[in-house]
């Protein structure tokens, strides 16, 4: 094992093995925690029956002399540790957050003795076998940070008695360090077994002397459980993340005016730069001012379907929807027997500059995405959509059979020859297209009750069972798959499909941005609980995120009481934070200097309420890809799902709700989510003054502290715990007496 360790890891291993045990210990469920003082580091070690465990570094001295100068022995849940070295003074708060789930927290502050640069910093976790020794014991890291995703690591030991762990670095607390040193929180948590965890990013910029700066806020939870397979691993990850999430500091949300976003979007989507023309017919362009790309079927439906959803709420968008739908049949290719990607009369615009920019080349997910949207329209009664769907399904199934339910990236639509097999060498193709295909088949089954489609969904699911956390290729496809596999379980009773849906969602939440980036340009917009569009994407994207969160809402509602507790917690939170941050995809909500001048595609008109594709780490400009017109339906979908017309008012909810009932005197609803969490509900005036309102939980009047706040806009707002029935008892405002104003 010595040869497998790098020089730094080997030095840390020796330091830990020679460390002196301090007079401190904690009993944490199945684990015991002790403090160990080495020459250059102090360690908080968590072990089990001398079989090995995890050592967390609490302080570090590059010169090799670190002295403990103060320690408050554990009393109940928290204690304080002070250390000094040539860098300055470390102060660490040690906290047992939850003894039953062996969840601890260590928050470290460094006060340099003089101005300090950080050319290198070691990782803060060592995986240990008996001893404790990092030179013994082996294991596996299943999830770690990539780019600006959550600063977490999920792994397990090979020896079952030692177990598994989830480490979470709360990067939100380190924004001062990132700002002072001009560094990023991206890619700061990682490493290779046995030396993993968080390391301060190196910088030539100095931390001022005598200035106290937080340099770590680490959470660690341990369990004796070791997953037997990938399905076990997905569910264990969800359970551990669901245990840690309520304990991490989370930013407050603010009400964002999505009704205004709808008004502005309806106006700005008419800008000529948002359209392209083919033989006198207008089609939505993919990106603003991009005349060199033919119209795309996916793009038209990406805007149309949210408009139709909004149409049940407000008919102002009906004309735009009719315009988009009137020419959509042009995308059906009778020679192939399917709706295809490019408009057939504009393929001369393709310049072959990229592999996919060829008339007869199909990106696999582009085949199925429009068909899913057609199936949604068909389920809502559109007969033209139904015909286009079923005219295309045989080809869609033939393609699935050709590739054995393992789709390549690109193929020829006529010959089905593979043009590009893998996303990258050794990475495989677009593996989560199987999830979209399964959803399409389940929608076809709902329309026909034909068991053939159910069988096709099962076959695609069975192939996806071969994969682990790398099941995630594209966010919306993976979320579609989660919903499809949930439905498969509900139809068949075969539990592997329910568990496969959990694995999909574990991979989604492993690709989340669970920290608030508050430096550089990102200080102007919130990032917490963003979801990344691709497994390797360095940015979050408007359309994929908003569509995916809609699929998560459907999953939650369809699951009902059978949902896994961690998902009852995490999915509503994803929706709540999307409402908070999604509005900042629109460039009018961003500072001018934060937006890229020259995007990769088209141009940017920063005054238009058409979303940017990409929001990024704070040291980068936003909109580097372009201004995506196919995301222009975002506000319509959000308003349709989170604003509800009730008698004389509009009800806004952050968490999903069900069983909404209303009358002039009463509004009743069930608010989904974990009972430990709370969210905002709001009453907004519609066509008359707002009534007075009394809040009741499960029919009982609540304390005065739950009475509404009247907002500056004149709305009524409550913060309401989730997972219960909520009633608003309404009393119309009293009319002023005659002669009085």
URKAQUI-V709122 format. One line per field, one symbol per residue. phi: phi as a letter, one per 30 degrees, with the letter a starting at -180 (. if undefined). psi: psi as a letter, one per 30 degrees, with the letter a starting at -180 (. if undefined). burial: b if it has 16 or more other C-alpha atoms within 10 Angstrom, else e. A space follows every 10 residues. Layout:
phi = ???
psi = ???
burial = ???
//
This chain:
phi = .eddcdeddd ddddeddcdc dddaabcbhd bccbcbccdc bccccbbbhh cjlbccdcab bddjbbcdca acdebhcbab bbbbaddkcc bbccbcdbdd chcbbbcccc cddaebcbda bddcbbdbce kdbddbibab ccbbdbidde dbbbabddde ddjbbbcbcd dedcdddddd chccddhcca jbeccbjcbe ddaddcdddi cdbdbabccb bbbddcddad deddddeedd ddddedcddb ddcbdcdddd ddeddedddd eeddbbcbhi ccbdddbdhb ddcdebdedd ddcddddddd ddcacdcedd ddddddcdee ddcddciadc dcddcbdddd cidbeddbec cbdedddddd dddddddddd jddddddedd dcdddededd dechibdddb bdddciddcb dbdaeicidd ddeeddddde dddddddbid dedddddddd ddddddccdd ddcbedddde dedddddedd dciddddddd dddedddddd ccccacdbbh dddcbdceid bddbdcddbc bddddddddd dddddddddi ddddeddddd dedddddded cdddddddcc deddcddbdd bibccddddb dddbcbeddc dciddlcddd cddedddddd cbbbdcdiab ccbdddbbhd babecabbac cdkdddcbbc bbcbdccadd ddbccbchic dcdedcddcd dediccbbcb ddiadcbcdc bedddddeic c
psi = feffkleeee eeeeeeeglk kliklkkicf lkklkkjaef lkkjkjljhg flbkkkkflk jefgjkkjfk kjlkjcfllk kklkafebkk kkkkkjejee ghklkjkkkk jkflkkljfk kllgkkkkak ekkfflklak keklkkbglk ilkkllleje feallkkjji fefgeeeeee fhllfkhfkb akkgjaakkk kllfkkkkkg kkkkgkikkk klkfkkkfae eeeeeeeeee efeeeffkkk lllkkkifee eeeeeeefff kffgllkjhf kkkklelkhi fgklkkeeee ffeeeeeeef ffekgfgeee eeeefegeff fkjfeehlkl ekkfggfffk ggflefhkeg kkkeffefee eeeeeeeefg gjeeeeeeef ffeeeeeeee eeghgjklek lkfefgkkek elelkfflai fgfeeeeeee eeeeeeffgj feeeeeeeee eeeffflbfg fjekeeeeee eeeeeeeeee efgjffeeee eeeeeeeeff hlihljjhlb fffflkfkhl kkflfgkglk keeeeeeeee eeeeeeeeeb fgkkeeefee eeeeeefeee fffgfkffgl keffkkejle kblkjffkik kkekkakfgl llgfeajjff gffeeeeeee fgkkkajglk kkkelkllhk kllffkkklk jllkfflllk lkkkkdglkk llkkkkkhfk kllffgllkk lffglkkkjk klhlkkkjkk jkkkkklkfk .
burial = eeeebeeebb ebbbbbbebe eeeebbebbb bbbbbbbbbb bbbbbbbbee bbbbbbbbbb beeeebbbee beebeeebbb bbbbbebbbb bbbbbbbbbe bbbbbbbbbb bbbeebbeee ebbbbbbbbb ebbbbbbbbe bbbbbbbbbb bbbbbbbebe bbbbbbbbbb bbbbbbbbbe bbbbbbbbbb bebbbbbbbb bbbebebbee ebbbbbbbbb bbbbbbbeeb bbbbbbbbbb bbbbeeebee eebeeeebee bbeebbebbe eebbbbeeee ebbbbbbbbb bbbbbbbbbb bbbbbbbbbb bebeeebeeb beebbeebee bbbeeebbbb bbbbebbeeb eeeeebbbbb bbbbbbbbbb bbbbbbbbbe eeeebbebbb bbbebbeebb eeeebbbbbb bbbeebebbb bbeeeeebbb bbbbbbbbbb bbbbbeeeee eebbbbbbbb bbebbebbbb bbbbbbbbbb bbbbbbbbbe eeeeebbbbb bbbbbbbbbb bbbbbbbbbb bbebbbbbbb bbbbbebbbb bbbbbbbbbb bbbebbeebe eebbebbbbb bbbbbbbbbb bbbbbbbbeb eeebbbbebe bbbbbbebbb bbbbbbbbbb bbbbbbbbbb bbbbbbbbbb bbbbbbbbbb bbbbbbbeee eeeeebbbbb bbbbeeebbb bbbbbeeeeb bebbbbbeee eeeeeebbee eeeebbbbbb bbbbbbbbbb eeeeeeeeee e
//
